Amino acid sequence: KDLKGAMEILIEQKRQKLSTVEKLDEHMDFASQLIFAQNRGDLTAENVNQCVLEMMIAAPDTLSVTLFFMLILIAEHPTVEEKMMREIETVMGKQELQS
């Protein structure tokens, strides 16, 4: 119940932020898309709340597993790794990579 209330507060804060930004494209993310879907009538407030809650709880778990398998696959396919590195170098040039 407390978590649900906290999600409602966060969603309302996001909704307020979206209503005041000058350039919407800089603030578009999955939560924003959910809010706009609710505004169009595609989702209910409960749907939005549940999706955001699931993102908050599940995302770190699924992300870590996905990254783990991605790194294993890259390690097992050196030609793919080489292509990825060439693309990074093409995009970044002489810039230093940052996390």
Secondary structure by P-SEA (a helix, b strand, c coil): caaaaaaaaaaaaaaaaaaccccccccccaaaaaaaaaaaccccaaaaaaaaaaaaccaaaaaaaaaaaaaaaaaacaaaaaaaaaaaaaaaccccccc
